[in-house]
Amino acid sequence: METETGGEGYDLLLAGIPAPVAGGALVGLYSSIPFLLSFAVGGVVALGLVGMAMFLFPP
């Protein structure tokens, strides 16, 4: 009988994907860094999390 391991961790990973985008948007709004640059960096980090969820830690 196999037990499921890492289910909660996977849920946290999926829930954390929007966090870098939101963080990048907030940094762009409240700092001297250009908004589009910080938003794009947040998107690249979120893309890395999507890649982790798909290829390194599949459900």
SERO-4910 file (N, C-alpha, C, O; in steps of 0.05 Angstrom, whole numbers):
BEGIN
 pado doro    nc1    nc2    nc3   cac1   cac2   cac3    cc1    cc2    cc3    oc1    oc2    oc3
  Met    A     17    -23      0      0      0      0     18     25      0     35     28     18
  Glu    A     14     42    -19     30     66    -22     15     90     -8     -9     92    -10
  Thr    A     30    106      5     18    130     17     27    154      1     49    155    -11
  Glu    A      9    174     -1     15    198    -15     33    216      2     26    222     25
  Thr    A     55    224     -9     73    242      5     77    268    -11     77    267    -36
  Gly    A     78    290      3     83    315    -11     59    328    -23     62    347    -38
  Gly    A     35    319    -17     11    331    -28      7    359    -18      0    377    -34
  Glu    A     12    364      7      9    391     18     31    409      7     26    433      2
  Gly    A     55    398      4     77    414     -7     71    423    -36     78    445    -44
  Tyr    A     59    404    -51     52    411    -79     31    433    -79     32    451    -96
  Asp    A     11    431    -61     -9    452    -60      3    479    -53     -5    499    -64
  Leu    A     22    479    -35     35    504    -28     51    515    -51     52    539    -56
  Leu    A     63    497    -66     78    506    -90     59    519   -110     66    540   -122
  Leu    A     37    506   -115     17    518   -134      6    544   -124      1    563   -139
  Ala    A      1    545    -98    -10    570    -87     10    593    -87      3    616    -87
  Gly    A     36    586    -87     57    606    -86     64    617   -113     80    636   -115
  Ile    A     53    606   -135     61    616   -161     53    646   -166     69    660   -177
  Pro    A     30    655   -157     24    684   -161     40    703   -143     40    727   -149
  Ala    A     52    693   -122     66    710   -103     89    726   -116     91    750   -110
  Pro    A    106    714   -133    127    731   -144    117    752   -163    128    774   -165
  Val    A     95    747   -177     84    767   -195     73    790   -179     77    813   -185
  Ala    A     58    783   -158     47    805   -140     70    820   -127     69    845   -124
  Gly    A     90    806   -118    113    819   -106    127    838   -125    135    860   -118
  Gly    A    131    829   -150    143    846   -170    127    870   -176    138    892   -180
  Ala    A    100    867   -177     83    890   -182     85    910   -159     86    934   -164
  Leu    A     86    900   -134     88    919   -111    115    933   -111    116    956   -104
  Val    A    136    918   -117    162    931   -118    163    953   -140    174    974   -136
  Gly    A    151    947   -163    150    967   -184    133    991   -177    140   1013   -186
  Leu    A    113    987   -162     96   1010   -154    109   1028   -133    106   1052   -134
  Tyr    A    122   1016   -114    132   1031    -91    162   1035    -90    172   1042    -69
  Ser    A    176   1031   -112    205   1036   -112    212   1051   -138    195   1056   -155
  Ser    A    237   1057   -141    246   1071   -165    252   1052   -188    259   1061   -210
  Ile    A    249   1026   -184    253   1006   -205    229   1008   -224    206   1010   -215
  Pro    A    234   1008   -250    211   1009   -269    191    987   -265    199    964   -261
  Phe    A    166    994   -267    144    975   -262    146    950   -280    144    928   -270
  Leu    A    149    955   -306    150    932   -325    173    914   -319    171    889   -323
  Leu    A    196    925   -312    219    908   -306    214    890   -281    219    866   -282
  Ser    A    204    902   -260    200    886   -236    177    866   -240    178    844   -229
  Phe    A    157    874   -255    135    855   -261    145    832   -278    136    809   -274
  Ala    A    162    838   -297    173    816   -314    191    798   -298    191    773   -303
  Val    A    207    808   -280    224    791   -263    207    773   -246    213    750   -243
  Gly    A    185    784   -235    167    767   -220    154    746   -237    151    723   -227
  Gly    A    148    752   -262    137    732   -280    157    710   -286    149    687   -289
  Val    A    182    717   -289    203    697   -294    206    678   -270    209    654   -274
  Val    A    205    689   -246    207    673   -222    183    654   -221    185    631   -214
  Ala    A    159    665   -227    135    648   -227    137    626   -248    127    604   -244
  Leu    A    148    633   -271    152    613   -291    170    590   -282    166    567   -288
  Gly    A    191    597   -267    208    577   -255    192    559   -236    197    534   -235
  Leu    A    174    570   -220    158    554   -202    139    536   -218    134    513   -210
  Val    A    128    545   -240    111    528   -257    128    505   -268    118    482   -269
  Gly    A    152    511   -277    170    489   -287    176    469   -265    177    445   -270
  Met    A    180    479   -240    185    460   -218    161    443   -213    163    419   -209
  Ala    A    137    455   -214    112    440   -209    107    419   -231     96    398   -225
  Met    A    115    425   -255    110    407   -277    130    385   -280    123    362   -285
  Phe    A    156    391   -277    177    372   -284    192    361   -260    200    337   -260
  Leu    A    197    377   -239    212    366   -216    195    353   -195    203    332   -185
  Phe    A    171    364   -190    154    353   -169    126    349   -181    107    362   -173
  Pro    A    122    331   -200     96    327   -212     77    314   -191     86    301   -172
  Pro    A     51    319   -194     32    308   -175     30    278   -176     15    266   -161
***
